[in-house]
Amino acid sequence: MQTDSVKYEFVLDNLYFAHIDGPEVQKGKVNVTLTVKRTSRAFELSFQTEGMVSVPCDRCLDDMELPISSSDKLMVKFGHEYAEEGDNLIVIPEEEGEINVAWFMYEFVALSVPMKHVHAPGKCNKAMTGKLNKHLKTNANEDSDDTFDTGGDDIVIEEEVEEQIDPRWNELKKILDNN
């Protein structure tokens, strides 16, 4: 590297995600700007990621697109053998002199995907939410007209249970009350 800073542009598309074969993201189109800055003892790699990824909806399992955006840094220095010395410090052998950043870019994309990904209210697959409604109904309130609201954030099942107390416990309580 002749200058102190160099920029690289990458487009991560479906072919890239298929080749990487990571578990979290299999499809998408993400633009990555990698800036490599030389410091006195290491190289600072700055990754700017922005784009769309396709992930399954947690409710209906249909694919949905999520916008992602992140800014990440990775420090790379030369040493005798390859080592990962922390979350953002990599040591590469001096004789190699290069690092493959493909997996690091994938990790930064995967880490920018939210833990919970659901369609906007009313956008879930109607057939799947219908089946979900069918299985969510309990015997106690099977006659009720309550249905699964696709617009809500969480699935909450409230079940009224009549407490049937074993008559033996009542007899034990009587013994305790007498003492």
Residue pairs with C-beta under 8 A, 6 or more apart in sequence:
1 36
1 38
4 37
4 38
5 35
5 36
5 37
5 38
6 35
6 36
7 33
7 34
7 35
7 36
8 33
8 34
8 35
8 36
9 31
9 32
9 33
9 34
10 31
10 32
10 33
10 34
10 105
11 29
11 30
11 31
11 32
12 28
12 29
12 30
12 31
12 32
12 51
12 105
12 106
12 109
13 28
13 29
14 26
14 27
14 28
14 29
16 102
17 25
17 26
17 27
17 28
17 106
18 26
20 102
20 103
20 106
22 106
22 110
24 55
24 110
24 113
25 53
25 54
25 55
25 106
25 109
25 110
25 113
26 54
27 53
27 54
27 63
28 51
28 52
28 53
28 54
28 65
28 109
29 51
29 52
30 49
30 50
30 51
30 52
30 53
30 68
30 109
31 49
31 50
31 51
32 47
32 48
32 49
32 105
32 108
33 47
33 48
34 45
34 46
34 47
34 48
34 101
34 105
35 45
35 46
35 48
36 43
36 44
36 45
36 46
37 43
37 44
37 45
37 46
38 44
41 77
42 75
42 76
42 77
43 75
43 76
43 77
44 73
44 74
44 75
45 73
45 74
45 75
45 76
45 101
45 104
46 71
46 72
46 73
47 70
47 71
47 72
47 73
47 74
47 101
47 104
47 105
47 108
48 70
48 71
49 68
49 69
49 70
49 71
49 72
49 105
49 108
49 109
49 112
50 68
50 69
51 67
51 68
52 65
52 66
52 67
52 68
53 65
53 66
53 68
53 109
53 113
54 63
54 64
54 65
54 66
55 63
55 64
55 66
55 113
55 117
56 62
56 63
56 64
56 117
57 63
57 64
57 117
57 118
57 119
57 124
57 125
58 116
58 117
58 118
59 118
59 119
59 124
59 128
59 129
59 132
59 150
60 119
60 124
60 125
60 128
60 129
60 132
60 150
61 125
61 128
62 119
62 124
62 125
62 128
64 117
64 118
64 119
64 123
66 113
66 114
66 117
68 109
68 112
68 113
69 112
70 108
70 109
70 111
70 112
72 88
72 108
72 111
73 88
74 88
74 89
74 90
74 101
74 104
75 88
75 89
75 90
76 89
76 90
76 91
76 92
76 99
77 89
77 90
77 91
77 92
78 91
78 92
78 93
78 94
78 97
79 91
79 92
79 93
79 94
80 93
80 94
81 91
81 93
82 90
82 91
82 92
82 93
83 90
83 91
84 90
84 91
85 91
90 99
92 98
92 99
118 124
118 153
119 150
121 150
121 151
122 150
122 151
123 150
124 150
129 148
129 150
132 148
133 147
133 148
136 148
136 155
136 157
137 144
137 146
138 157
138 159
140 159
140 160
140 161
141 159
141 160
148 155
